[in-house]
Amino acid sequence: MIVETAEETSRRARAVPWNGAGAARDARGQWSGHRGGMAEHPPVIVYPPSATGGRRVTVHGQIVGLAHGRGEVAALLRAAGFAPGPDKVVELDRPGLIEWRGGDLDTWG
């Protein structure tokens, strides 16, 4: 499991506020990939690296920011409410949470 703690992220990333729509959880407390109906994708999508640098990050179809590393992805997800609990850990390799397009969590350029 690959995780980012709040302390690691604060050293390496800038948090970008999100519009407050929040993340959905099912009855078991697992992240849901949708807000109703059948899910086609996980709730978080990290797009391929752009020509100018960085990867666009969306949550439930809404752009939440541009990340230049895994720490910034974790910061964006933390700001969107994806890190419950006191330790504020975001599991970047958790199946069903993030769809990494155009490369994995170590692909940035």
ZAMINU-962087 format. One line per 4 residues: number of its first residue (from 1); their letters; for each residue x, y, z of C-alpha. Coordinates in nm, 2 decimals. Layout:
# ZAMINU-962087
NUM = a = X Y Z  ...
END
This chain:
# ZAMINU-962087
1 = mive = 0.00 0.00 0.00  0.14 0.34 -0.10  0.02 0.62 0.12  0.08 0.99 0.18
5 = taee = 0.05 1.14 0.52  -0.06 1.50 0.58  0.29 1.59 0.70  0.45 1.45 0.39
9 = tsrr = 0.21 1.63 0.17  0.25 1.96 0.35  0.63 1.95 0.27  0.58 1.87 -0.10
13 = arav = 0.24 1.99 -0.22  0.00 2.28 -0.23  -0.37 2.20 -0.15  -0.62 2.34 -0.38
17 = pwng = -0.97 2.40 -0.23  -1.25 2.20 -0.39  -1.61 2.30 -0.44  -1.73 2.10 -0.14
21 = agaa = -1.94 1.83 -0.32  -1.77 1.56 -0.11  -1.70 1.20 -0.17  -1.96 0.92 -0.15
25 = rdar = -1.93 0.61 0.06  -2.14 0.30 0.05  -2.30 0.12 0.35  -1.97 -0.05 0.43
29 = gqws = -1.78 0.27 0.43  -1.61 0.20 0.10  -1.56 0.48 -0.16  -1.84 0.47 -0.42
33 = ghrg = -1.76 0.56 -0.78  -2.09 0.74 -0.83  -2.36 0.94 -0.68  -2.63 0.71 -0.80
37 = gmae = -2.68 0.46 -1.08  -2.40 0.23 -1.21  -2.04 0.35 -1.19  -1.82 0.33 -1.50
41 = hppv = -1.51 0.48 -1.34  -1.37 0.52 -0.99  -1.46 0.86 -0.83  -1.11 1.00 -0.89
45 = ivyp = -0.94 1.02 -1.23  -0.58 1.13 -1.28  -0.53 1.22 -1.65  -0.21 1.17 -1.85
49 = psat = 0.07 1.42 -1.81  0.01 1.73 -2.01  0.26 1.88 -2.26  0.32 2.17 -2.02
53 = ggrr = 0.36 1.95 -1.71  0.13 1.81 -1.45  -0.17 1.58 -1.45  -0.54 1.70 -1.43
57 = vtvh = -0.73 1.55 -1.14  -1.10 1.51 -1.12  -1.34 1.40 -0.85  -1.68 1.28 -0.96
61 = gqiv = -1.62 1.46 -1.30  -1.52 1.79 -1.14  -1.17 1.93 -1.20  -1.01 1.98 -0.86
65 = glah = -0.66 2.07 -0.97  -0.34 2.00 -1.16  -0.09 1.78 -0.98  0.28 1.76 -1.04
69 = grge = 0.35 1.46 -0.82  0.19 1.21 -0.59  0.20 1.45 -0.30  -0.01 1.70 -0.48
73 = vaal = -0.27 1.43 -0.58  -0.29 1.33 -0.21  -0.33 1.70 -0.11  -0.61 1.74 -0.36
77 = lraa = -0.79 1.43 -0.24  -0.75 1.53 0.12  -0.90 1.87 0.04  -1.19 1.68 -0.13
81 = gfap = -1.26 1.47 0.18  -1.09 1.15 0.08  -0.88 1.11 0.39  -1.10 1.05 0.69
85 = gpdk = -0.97 0.99 1.03  -0.70 1.16 1.24  -0.40 1.04 1.04  -0.54 1.19 0.71
89 = vvel = -0.38 0.91 0.50  -0.47 0.88 0.13  -0.41 0.54 -0.03  -0.30 0.63 -0.38
93 = drpg = -0.29 0.27 -0.50  -0.63 0.17 -0.36  -0.83 -0.02 -0.62  -1.16 0.14 -0.71
97 = liew = -1.06 0.48 -0.58  -0.83 0.63 -0.85  -0.81 0.56 -1.22  -0.46 0.65 -1.34
101 = rggd = -0.48 0.73 -1.71  -0.17 0.75 -1.93  0.06 0.60 -1.66  0.07 0.50 -1.30
105 = ldtw = 0.13 0.71 -0.99  0.50 0.74 -1.08  0.44 0.87 -1.43  0.48 1.25 -1.43
109 = g = 0.63 1.35 -1.76
END
